[in-house]
Amino acid sequence: MGMNAITSTAAAAWQPKLLLGSGTRRLDLIADLLDSRWRIPGTGIRFGADALLSLVPAAGPAISTALSGYLIWEAHRLGASRGMLARMIANVGIDAAISSVPLLGAVGDVFFRANRRNMALLRRHRERAYR
């Protein structure tokens, strides 16, 4: 066994772990910003820009949905299956419907975190792919 075989074997042993996190760290940051970036003092309740954007009539929910769509696009680029993409789109659709209700939509966005759900789906998919 030559030196290249040992080096390539060692590289292969850690490569899936590297790949597992390489595409999702930035997406996790975006999902966190949208769904759970800040905490209401004195409570365990977290909220993100999605809840704040839903307070802005029409444009706010549209911007939030577009950012959620970006996460889905990136999941597609990372190899998510059509079934998973459909579930992710459904999560964003539910979130958009919640956000469309004036004022109450902001409260709903605090408790229904579509982007965090979608990132959990993507993480599970990638963990299964690299087993």
N, C-alpha and C positions, 0 to 999 in steps of 0.2 A: 504494500500500500504506500503510494507516494505522498509527498507533502501536500499536493493539490487535493487529493482525496480526503485527507484529514481536515484540511481547511474548509473544503466545500461541505463536508459532513457537519462540522461545527457551525458553519454559517446556516445550514439548513435547520439545525436544531433551534436556533433562536429566531429565525426569519419569520415564522407565522406570528409570533408575539409582536414583532415589530410591525408587520403588516396589519395586525388586528387594530392597533391604536393609531396607525399613521393617517388614515383617512377620516377618522371620526373625532379627533380632538377639537378641531376647528368647528365642526358641526355641533358638538356638545356645548361649546361656548355660546354659539348662536342660540341653541335651544334653551340654555340656561338664561340667557339675556331675555328671551321672549317669554319664558314661563315661570321662572323662579329666582330671579336675580336678587330681589330685595325681600326683607322680612318685616312684617308689621311688628313694631316694638311691643314686647310683653306677650306675644303670641308665637306660635309655631307656624303661623300662616305666611306663606311666601307668595310673591307675585312678580310678574315681569312686565316687559314693555307691551306684551299682547294685551294685558288688562288695561294699561294706560292708553294704548292706541284705540281701544274700543270706546273710549270716551269721546273721541273725535268723530263726529258724524260722517258717514260714508267713506271718507279717505282713510281713516284709521284702520277699520277692519280690512279694507282693501290692501293696505300696506302690510298689515300683519299676515294676511293670507298669502300675499306674494312672497314674503320671507319664508313662510312655512313651505310654500311650493319650491323654493330654492333648496330646502333641506331634502325634499322628496327627489328633486332632480339629482342631487348629489348621491342619494341612496341608489338611484338608478345607475349612476356612473360607477358606483362601488359594487354593482352586481346584484342588487336586490331583485328577488323574483317578482313576477307580475302580481302574484297573489299578495305578497307583502306590500308592494306599491299600492295596490287597491285598498288594503287596510289602512295604509298611511293617508291616502287621499280621503278615505271615509272619516278618519280622525280629524283631518283639517276641515272637512265639510261640516262635521258636527260643531267644531270650534267656530267656524264662520257663522253658522246658524245661531249659535249662542251669542256671538259678538254683535249680531245684527239687532238685538233687542236693546233699545236705548237704556242706558244706565245699568239695568239688570245684567246686561251682557258683560260688563266689567266684572261684576261679582262672579258670574259663571266662569269667566276666563281664569279667575284665581283658582277655581277648583277643578276645572277640566283642562289639563295641560297636554294638549295634542302633540306639541313638539317633543316633550319629554317622553311621551308614550311612543312616538315614532322613533326616537333615538334608542329606546329600549328594544324595540323590534329590530332595528338595524344591528345593534350589538349582539343580540341573540343569533341573528342570521350569520353574522361574521364569525361568531364563536363556533357555530356548527360547521361552517365552511372550512375552518382551519383546524378541526380535530383530526 
